[in-house]
Structure formats: C-alpha cells, structure tokens
C-alpha cells in the first residue's frame, strides 16, 4: 500500500537472459533494458553458460556477445538480437575462470541434476548446437563487429532481416540528423478576378506558422504543424449585402484588436492542424496521428455571389482541362452521345490499381477533429444600378437579375446551382409563375444568424484506407448537417427567425438568474449589499433588452418579408428596383435609434403613397407610348394595382424601420452587442486600368480612388488614374476628368474631347494648372484653372492629364 505508482519507464522495462531465470546461468546472464528510448542496447555473454556448454566451449565464446537493441518498426518498438564480435582481453579470461571457483550457487537457484527432464534436455541440445554454429562463424570471421551489428539490428537488415521485409534501407548507421523547419508569414492575400474582368473576392490568410521536424534515419515521428491566425473572404461584388463572406466568429474570442491593436487577429489561432507520421512499417501500412482544431466561424452570403464564384471556378476547371489536353471531357450539360462503358474492364482496372494506389491501408493512431459552430446568414440579392451594370458586364449583370427573379436551375448544368439568363414572362401564367418563384426563393434563401453545430470526430487505433476514411467523414458531417435542418428552418426570415427569438429570450433569462447570484456572492465577500442590487438591476435590464429587442427584430423580419413580396406583386419591376436601392436603416454605418427609425419609416410611407398615386397616371401613359392600346390597358391595370398595394408597402416599410429603430435603441444600451457587424474588408476593391481593364500590381491609393469614382458621376466608366491634391482629388476615367473637394462636392467635370492642352502656371505663392478648352465658356474665357497647393502637385497633375490626352 505504501508503494508509489509505477512510472512510464518502469512499465517498459524488460529482463533478458540466455537461460531460464531460475538457474545460475539465467541469473548471471540477465540484463534489463527499457523500451522507452530507441537505441538502448544490452550485451549478453554466452560464456556465462559454462554449466551447459562446459568450460572449454565457454572459454571459446569469450569473444562473442549477443547484442540486443531497441529499434522501431513503423509505430512499433521492437527488440532485435544479433551476434557481435568482442575483443578478448586477459581480464575477461581470468574473470571467467575465477567465477567458477569463487561464486557459489545461490540457495534460490536449483542445482543441475543427473535426471534432466525431457524439455530441459531438448533445450540443452539446442544450446549446444547454437554454440557450435557460433564457434564456426567466429572462426571463419563471419560475425560482425559491434558497429556493423548495431547497424543491422537498428534497420532490421542482414542477420536481423525479417521474412516479411519488403524493402531494405540503405543508410549508414548513426544517430541520424535531426532537422526542423519553422516558417512564419504575416499573411497572404489572393485576388479572385473573373473573365469580365472584375474582382469578385479577396481571400486573405493572416499570421501563418508552419513547423516540421524529422530525422534522416526515421528513428521517430515526422511532425508537422500548421496554424492560421485568421481566414477571411471578402465579397467585392457591387451592392453586396455583406462585405465579408467568411470570417472567424468574433464573439467571446474577439478581443477588439481590429479597433485598438493588430487587425484581423484572435487571442487564439482560428485553425490548427497537426499531423505526425510514423516511420514506414515493413508491411507498407502508413501510420499517422492527426488533430484539427477550427474555431467557430461566420458565413454571410448572397446567391449572386455564390453564382459568380461558381462560374469562376468552372472557368478555372475548363482552363485546366484544356491545358492538360483533356478536350474530350464531357459534362452533364453536354449534348453529345456517350458510348456504353466497359463495366467489367473498369472493375478489373480498378481492382488492379487498388492493389497499389487506391487501397493503401492507413493505420490511424489518433484522429481528432474538434467540434465547431457556424453562424450562417443569407441575404437577398440587391439590384445593380445602371452604372454598376455597365461596369460589371452583361453576363454578370444578367446573373444578378436572374437570381433576383428566382430563375434558378438546381441540379442542371455543370455547377450545383444554375440560373436561367435573359428569361422573360410573356404570358399571364408565366408572370404568376415568376412571382411565385421570386417569393419562394426569397423565403427559402433568407436567414439571419442560423447556428449550425457540427460534432467532432475521434478515431483511435483505426485501420482503414483513404476511400473508407473519406466516406466516414462525409457521412459524419452529412448527419450533422441534417440534424441542423430544424435550426436552419427556424432561422428563416420568412418565419420571423423564431430560433433567434428563443435564443434572445434564453440569454435574457440566463442573465436574469445569474447576475443577481453573482452580485450576492460578491456582497458576501465584500460585506456590501449594494452588489446584490446592482446584480438584480443588470439581470432585469438584460432580460428587458433581450425580450424587447428579440420581439422587435422578429416582427421586423416578418414585415420586411411581407413588404418585399408585395413589391413583387405590383408587377412594377422598376419600382421594386428603386425600393431595393434605397439604403435600409439597419445597414447604415451609424447606429440607428427609435427616432431615426420613425423618421425613416415616415418618409417611406409618404414615398409609397406618392408612388401609388402618381403610378395611376404615369403607367398608362408609358404603356401607350410603348405598345399603343394594349400597353395603355396594361398600364391602367398596373397603376390601379399600385394604387392599392404601394401605400400598403410604404406603411409596412414604416413599421419595419420603426421596429428596427426600437431594436437598435435597446441593443445600444449593451456595449457588447452585435460584435459580428464590425466587419471590415482587408482592402478596397482592385482598380482595373483603361478600356481594356488592365491588371497591375495592387495599389491602395488607386483602389480607393476607383471606389470613389464608382460612386460619383463617373460611375460605370473605366478608371485610368488620379492625383491627390491634398484638399481635392482629381479622378481621371477613360473619357472625363472629375475634381472633387474634400467633402465630396464636385468642383470640375470636363470631357477630354473639350480639352486642347494643359499647362502649369507658377505665380507669387500661387501654383495652378490651366486646362485650355476648344470652345470658350459663357464668360468668354477659354480655359479652366485648377489651383494646386505646391508646384510638385501641379506638375504631377499636368503630366497625368497630358498622358491621358496623348
């Protein structure tokens, strides 16, 4: 009972002897070796078997030892034995002779008897035969020295080669060289540009560390570890409802670094992957241990972004197939007729290849994939402005329009989801079908903060192959996804996000109970009852905030969904587009409150009434101008329908904005609220230069200027250059020059075709650039003068304008 527990090394000790431990020979030849460290050796002396072999044979074997060495066979520790030659010294001869006379036989060891059992006699015969063969090998010089014997025992070659050994290692003996490599990167940024060309997205990886260590002789595991501090995918499609499509969740782990310290970082890395590969086993089985830790993440998507990224990936796939000469590949949307495949031949080929490639066995000592949670939000697609449609191109604009109409093709074409481009509803039935598709798509593909929980994976001592492992992991995560379907449906905005409402109520009730308990404990510690009152106040306030905010948010989703669907029912696409382009209150940069929500709602109510009243007059007139009497009749129908529906939409929008204002006012009392909305893109969208949209090295100043240009009167035109004039900025598109003041006001707008030449003028503390015009202005002058703060900026502006004109 008083014994201490055995250590790890104690459990790995092994006793080795050349005779049974109950005999004198066994006791004298016993050595202890530990399996804890590869390379441990023992040397057993056959000369100590003098009782069995006789003094003459024992003396002849003084120059021989049985070497035992701890080695590895893949992940397995093995103890290999091999004969080695040892130099015979006078000391060893004298010691062997003296041992027979000085050391008596201990009492616990049985003395040899004349009546030897049958199994013992058999053992004696085998020992004598082995001693005779050993003596012959020694006399012929075929027993290796210690260095060579250790090498063969370590690698399992030569005299230690197993019958099942597949390959022989050709390495020189030694402890081996230990190598380790550590790579540290501040980050990588990948720009995704489609064929338009336009930048779709930016994938950024931050704080990357990669570590690897290995031994040249494969004595131990080869270890690799990869950590990624932050992964983010920015959505650069115009009018994207979410600027960031993918990023780590910044709830409890977020420490505010993107405000006060290092941007795009967490206290702990977002992704950690570690793989340890054991030395190759003689059976060819690959043995590994792996661990994957991924923190919770947030995904914010819209369907147009998904479709454009899918289109980009399919284009990359086509280019790769063409590059490798795979022009004979066909996809599911191909109209070519395929020949019937040779099923039997394919099966035979698969079996033959599987012996070498597909069916390689993997022994997984440990596979750990930690559970993670995904917060999913999907928003409806917003309509592009006329300038954005011109800049993005016809195909990209058609994708936005088709997705907004709900013209989706699931399971058709090369991608997972397709769209039907350029479709028009020419009949009444087609119009009704189009409305229902739009409403259905909006209902099923619009959710806010759906929490998807994926269980982890833990495999221990699992023997499998790559195909089986892939199937297992796929089935595991598919089952996890299916189990999240109720939470996904409960987060749809069409139902008012009841899961989010329940979550808010649960958080409020939890704080209502826990905060007073925390205050009570603190009051006991500090002997101050004020902590109890403070805890009650915090708990009650949290319950009120979560209850009122959750109900207001759920109701706002219902009214917003109703208003959007009613806008589809008006059959007035331009009205729906104008309404969609209006910046929603909850997407404003500044936090709204109840007053702001009420004001915004009141304006939308007035706007809805005006749209309905003016539509009664404008719609018939426009219909008659386009299609005569038939168009006039349709216009009257649309005008009367709008007169009934549009004021209702305005009233619904007013209720929505008011509810959003209530929610934001309540949530504004909580400083930790809505940390996920603090989404910042890594950088502005890339600038593409000239009519050909040339791609150059990324420059932040050009990207910022191109973004400003896209929101100005030059929107829709290709960016060319800019000049920062300190107080003002000069933007140059392929057709016009625009100078904006520091507050965004337009100072000068000139088409290049009106300019004849540009000159720099220097006066007394006055620098300017004179732009001479082809025709004089109304005041009689034939030039525009642009003031510059110094001569350097004036020369730069003159040079840029001259290059554009030339």
Helices and strands as residue ranges (DSSP letters): H 8-11, E 13-16, H 24-29, E 31-34, E 41-45, G 46-48, H 50-53, H 55-60, G 61-63, E 64-73, E 76-85, H 90-102, H 118-139, H 146-155, G 158-160, E 178-193, E 199-215, E 222-235, E 244-248, H 257-260, E 271-277, E 286-294, E 297-302, H 303-323, H 343-353, I 354-358, E 361-369, E 372-379, H 386-392, H 394-405, E 408-410, E 417-419, H 428-444, E 447-454, E 457-465, H 466-483, H 485-490, G 493-495, H 498-526, H 530-569, H 573-581, G 585-587, H 594-667, G 675-677, H 700-710, E 719-725, E 728-733, E 736-740, E 746-751, G 752-754, E 755-763, E 766-773, E 783-788, H 791-805
